[in-house]
Amino acid sequence: MAVLLFTANGNADETVLEHFSRTHVLGTSFEMSIDVARKDAEVAEKAVISEIKRLEKIFSTYDRSSEVSQLNLEGAVDKNVSDELLDVINRCTYWQKQLTKSFSCKMGQVVQMWQNFEQQQARPDRVLIRERARAAQQSDYNINDLLSGKPNNEFSWDFNGIAKGYILDKAMAVAKIAVPNASAIKLDIGGDAVYWQSIKSSKPIWSVGVAVPGTIDDSQETRLGTYRIRTGAIAYSGHSSRARKIGRREYSHLLAPRDGWPRHNPVTAIVKAENAVSADALATALATSDISVSLDWLSKHPQYSALLIDKEGRHYASSNWYQGYIEKKADTDISTDYQTKISFTLPKISTAKYRKPYVSLWVTDKNGKIVKTLMVLGKSERWMQENRSWWRIQGRKSPQLLDGFARPTRRPGQYNVIWNGRDDFGNLLSAGEYRLFIEASREHGDHEKFSILFELGAEKQKLSKKGNKEVEKLVLESL
């Protein structure tokens, strides 16, 4: 993640920022920007580094003398547990309840197994790894057991998916106390960052460059776009930068808690949240979750926004992501806030052998090329192939789309999709003629496909078409 600095107000005066950078902070890079005089800025930087080092002595799994390392070695505590450790364990419990199969702070033994396989260059034993991961997930050992001194022989703590964000928030609090006259502060550790700006400032000065997954470009030229932010945090979790190399294969360092194994379809997750600890935890969880599950969760928690990118570069964004996102290049005549509503209705069919249909919804350009898959209902690859047109053109070539778009079919009724005029890779399409397709097939039933020709970018349009068999009606309406 690259950070670019913009003017703080509408005139020619720019915010004067003092910048600091270090290496080997929490094992990665550190950057700090602050808008006070150099002397005060140095005081703030010293306080921030001191706080980071203090918290590292609590949470580092690489330091055998740290509090968490000693806790894992002893299996219990014979002295008072720090407030910070208890705080993070409580936050871990919260996020594990939110995304049960995608987040855990109990993966220490699993991570150690992977490290051993890498050191020995031995093929990972998937059965043993899965057994250890599931034992950790199913453990009911909790914070009360820890405080009572009960030994823990079921797992080891590992806070790498949340500790950096927690440390960033604590360091920001220290910086604001150290220099109360500051009006803007940025702290960045390894690409995860927390930003603060005084409410007295008229416009946001922080604009965060979103890196292209798998690309390292310190020139900041290779980026997807930028995200404008006043106060809050952005975390970036991906699978490419810290891969484990075992033999001829590379394995992501991000492991799914449900089985201790990397995802078959790696997801890069970029999360905006009010604080760094939430952004860090959520980015970690979304990077190991099914995309459809992530999008459903995000739709119910609008206080967070996120962009998910699969290994082929397809974008899956929460509905509020583009509110703060700025395109790198906008070579299009479609507004960035363009929206159209697409709805379809599945009919009620009275039959003893009724099975929920498999439905594909997509958009093609005037040449018939699929530019956007909007929805896939049904997750079985075997039966999705019955949607012959979509599968032949798109699904067969990119079966991982079932991870991103597929959802279980509800009972017959109306389904709604809001489309922002972007293609599968997050690019705004040009205005012009496009076609909306729907295809449905059902076991013990029929197959049906039809389409609506529409004008992308038209301010006022409402088009509809009735189906004959498996789809009752398809509607497209500009918002």
N, C-alpha and C positions, 0 to 999 in steps of 0.2 A: 504494500500500500504506500503510495507516494502522497505527500501533503503539499499543496500549493497554497500560497497566501494571497488573499485579495484585499483590496482597500476596505477599511472599516466604515467608511461613509461615502457619500455621493460626491464629495469634492476631490480636489487633486491631492489632498494630504493623505498619506498612507500611514497605517499603524506601524510604529517603530517596534520591532521585535528583536529581542536578544535570543540567540540560538546556541544550544549546547548539544554535543553528541559524544557518545562513548561506545565502546565495544565491550563485550563480555559482561553485560549486565543481564542477569538471569539467563546467562548462556547465549545472549543474542545482542542486537544493537539497541541503543537507547538514544532518543532525541527529545529535546525539550525546547519550547519556544515560549517566551514571556515578554510582555510589553512594558517592563519597568527599566529604570536605569541599570547600567551594567553592574554596578556595585550591589544593588538590591537583587538583581537577577542571580548573581553568584551565590548570594546567601540562600536564595530559594533552591538553586540547583544542589547545593551542599546538603540542605535539609531533605530534599527528595531522594538523593542517593543514599543518605543515611537510613531513611525509612525503608527503602527497597532492600537494603542489606539486612536490616532488622527482620523484616518479614521473610526474607529468603532463608534465614536461620530457623524459621518455623516450618516452611512448606517444601523446601527443596528435597527431592528424593535422591539427588546426586551427592548431597552432603550427608555423610553417615552420622554426623553429630547433630543434625537438625532435629527439631522436635518430632516431625512426622517419621523420620527414619528411626529414631529411637523408639517411638511408639510401635512401629512395625516390627522391630527387632525383639522388643520385650513382650509384645502381645497385649500389654496392659500398661497402666501408668501407676507409678508409686509416688507421684507428686502432683501438684495442681496443673491442670491443663490450661494453656493460655486462652484468653478470651477470643483471640483471633482464630485459633484452631476450632474452637467450638462454634464460632460464627460461621466459618466456612463449611463445617460439617452440616450445620442446619440448612445452609443454602444448597448444599449437595442433595440433601433429603428432599428439598422442595423441587429441584429440577428433575430428580429421578422420578418423582411422582408425576411431574408434568409430561415427561417423555420417557416412559418406563424402559423401553427397549433401546434407547439411544443415548442415555446419559448415565454415568456412574462414577463415583469416586472410590470404588472398591476393586479397581482393576490392577492393583499393584502387582499381584502374583502373576497375572496374565502377561503384563508388560515384561516382567522379569523372564518369563518363559520365552517370549519372543527375542529378548536380548541375548539369552543363552543360545538359542538356535542360530542367531546371526553371528555371534562370536565363534561358535563351533562350525559355522557354515553347514549346518545339518538341516535337512528338510523338516519344516514345522509339522508336528504331529497334531492334526486337526482334531482328533478325538480327545486327546488330553487337554488341549486348549479349550475346547468347547465345555468339557466337564468342569474345568476350573472356573471358567467364566460364568457358567450357570450356577455353580455353588456360591459364587460371590453374589450374584444377583438375587438368589433365593435366601440368602442369609438375613435373619431378622435382628442381627446385632445392631444396636442403636446407641445413641448418645448417652442414654441413661445407663446402659451397660458399661460404657466407657468410664463415666463418672463414678460408678460404683466399684471400679477396679476389676470387673469381670474380664478374664482373659479372652482374647479374640484369636482363635485358631482357624477361622474360616476364610479370611481374605487379608490383603494388605491395602492400606490407604494410598491413593495416588490422586493428587489434586491438580494435575497438569492441565486438565480441561477447564479449570475455573480460577486457579490461584493467580495467574497473571492479571486477569481482570480485577480481582480483589485487591491486589497490590497496587495497580494503577489508581483505583479509587482512593485508597488510603494515601498514596503519594500525592494525589491531587489535593486532598484535604490539607496535608502538611504544607504544600506549596502556597495555598491560599492564606494559611495562617502566617507563614513566614513573610509574605509580602502582601499585606492587606490592601495596599494601594494599586495592585495589579488589576487590569481590566480584561486580560485575555491570557490563557495558559493552555498549552498543549503538551501532553506527555505521550510518548510513543515508545512501546517496547516490542520490538520484533514485528511491527506491522499492525499490532493491535493498539488502539489509541483512545485516550479520553480528552475531551475538549471542554473548555469553559470560557464563557464570555460574559462580561458584566451586562446587566439589563440596561445600563445607561448607553451602551453602544447601539447605534442606530441600525446597522446592518451586519450580517454575519461576515466574519473574515476568514473562516475556515472552509476550505474546499478540499475534500479528500479524493485523491486520485484512486480509482478502482483498478487494480492490476489485472492483466489478463492471466487466467489460471495457467500455471506451468511455465510462465515467462518471467525471467528476472531481467529487469531493465531499469537500472538506477538513473537513466537519463529522464525517466518519467514520460517518455514519448509513447511507449507502448502501453496503452491503458484503454479500458472500455469506456470510461467517462469519468465524471467527478460527482461527488455527493456533497452538497452544501449543508453546513451544520453550524449551529450557534453553540449549543451546550448539549453534551451527550457523549456517546462512545460508539465506535465502530470496530468490530472484530472480523477477522478474515481467517477462515479455517479451510485448508485444502490438503490434498493428499500427495502433492508432487514434490515439495521441497525437502522433506525429511524421510524419504523412503528407505526401508530396510532392504539391503541387497544380500540375498542368499542364493548362492550359485548364480545361475543366469537369470533369476527372477527378481523382481522388485515388489515389495509389499508395503502398502501404506502404513504409516505409524498410527493412523487413526483406526481404532478397532471398535467394532459394534459390540456393546456390552452383552447383547443377547447370546453371542457365541464366541466372542473374542477374536473374530476374524475380520479382515478388511472387507469393505463392500466390493461386490463384483462390478458395480457401476459407480465409480467414485464421484462424489458431489462436492463442489466448492461452495461454501456458504459464506455470504457477506451479510452481517447483521448490524442494524442500527438500533440502539437502545438508550435509555436514559442514563444508564451507568455501565461501567466497563465490566463489572462482574456478571451482569445479566447478558451483555453482548457476548462475552467470552464463553459462558456456559451454553448459551443458545446456539452459537455458531458451531461449537463442538458437537452438540446434539444433532443439529440439522445436517451436518456433514456425514453422519452415520445412519441417518433415517431415510426411509422411502420418501421420495419427493412428494407424492400425493398425500402422505401422512403429514409431512411438514406444512404443506400449503393449507390443509384443513385446520391444523393447529394455529397457524398464523392468522387465518381468517377469523378465529375466535379470540385472538389476542392482538387487537389493533395498536396497542402501545409499542409493539415491535414492528419493524419492517425488515425485509430480507430479500436478497437476490440469490437464487440457487442456480448453479451452472453444472450441467452434466459433462461427461468426458468428451462428448462430441461438440461441446460449446453451446448447447441449447440453453436458453434462459427460462427460468420459472420464477416469477417475481410475485411477492405479496402485493395485494391490491394498492397498498400505500407506498410502495418502494419508489415509484417515479415522482412522488411529490417533492422530493429533495434531490433527485438525480438530474444531472445535466449531461446531455449527449456530448461526446467528443466532437463529432461532426453530425450535423443535422441536414444532410443533403436530401431533403424531402419537403413537400408542401403540406404534410399532415401535421396538425398541432400535437404537441407533446401531451396534451391533456385530452386527446380524442378518445371517445368511448362509444361503443355500440353494444346493444343488448341483443343476445341471440337466445331464443328459447325454443324448446320443442316439447311435445307432449306424446307420451306413450299411451296407447289405448288400453282399456280394460278388455281382456279377452277371456271369455268363460270356457275353460277346458280343463279336464282333470289332469292333463299332462303339461300344464303351463309352466314354462321356464322363463326366467327373466332374460330379456334379450341382451345381446351384445351390440353396442352402438358406437360408431365412430363419427366424429364431427370435425370437419377440416375446411380450410380455405385454399383455393388455387388462384394463380394469376391467370392472365388472358391466354397464356400458352399452355395451361393445364398443369403447371408445376405446383406442387404443394408448398405453400409458404408458411402455413401455420396449422398445427394440429391443436384443436381447441379442447377436445374431450374424448376420452375413451372410457366406456362403461363395460366392466368385466375384465378380470385379470388373467383368465386362462388363455395362454397362447394358442392352445389347440382350438378353442372355439372362436377366438378372435380371427383366426384365419378364414372363418366363414364370411367375414366382411371382406370379400375377395378384392374389391377395388382398392380400399385403403391398405390392406395387407400387402398386396402386390406392389403398390407404389411406394409405401412408406414403412409399414410395420415390419415387413420381412427384412428390410435393409437396416432398420434401427429398432430391434426388439426391446431395447431398454426404454423405449417410449412407454411401455406398459408400466414401468416403475414410476414414470413421471406423471402421466396423465390418467392412468387407469384408476377407476373407483368402482366399488361394488354398485350394481344397479339397484336402485330403490324400487319400491312397488310402482306400478303404472301411475303416471302423473306428470307434472310439468317440471322441467329442468331448465335452469338459467345459467348463462355464461356471459360475463362482461369481457369484451375484447378491446384492447387499446391500440389496435392498428399496427402491432409489431409482429415480426416474423418469429420463427422458432429461436432465433439467435439474438433477440432483443432489439433488432433494428426496426426503426419506423419505415413502413412501406410508403411508396409513392402513391399519390392519388390516382385513381383510375378504375378500370373495370376488373372486378374479381368475381369469383363464384364460390358460394357457400354450399358444401355438400354434407349430406347426412346419409349414413348407411346403417342398417340394422338387420340382424339375423337372430334367429331363435331356435333352440333345440326343440324338435317336434313342431316347428312352426315354419314361417316363411322368411324370405330374404327381400329387402327393399332398399333402393337407393334413389335419391333425387336431389335436386340442387336449386338454388336461387341465384340469379345473376344480380349483382348490386354494384353501386358506385362507392368506392372507398373515399371518404372525405366529404361526401354530400352532407349538408347541414340538416336537411329534413328528409328522412325517408323511412317508411315502414312497409316492409314487404313480407308476404306470407305465402305459404303453399301447403295444401293438404296432401297427406299421404293416403295410401290405399290399404296397407296391410299392417305393418309393424310400427309405423309412425303416424300419429294422428294429424300433427300439424307442426310446421317449422316457421318461425317468425324471426325477422331481423329488423331492428329498430334503432335509429340514431338517437343518442342521448345528448 
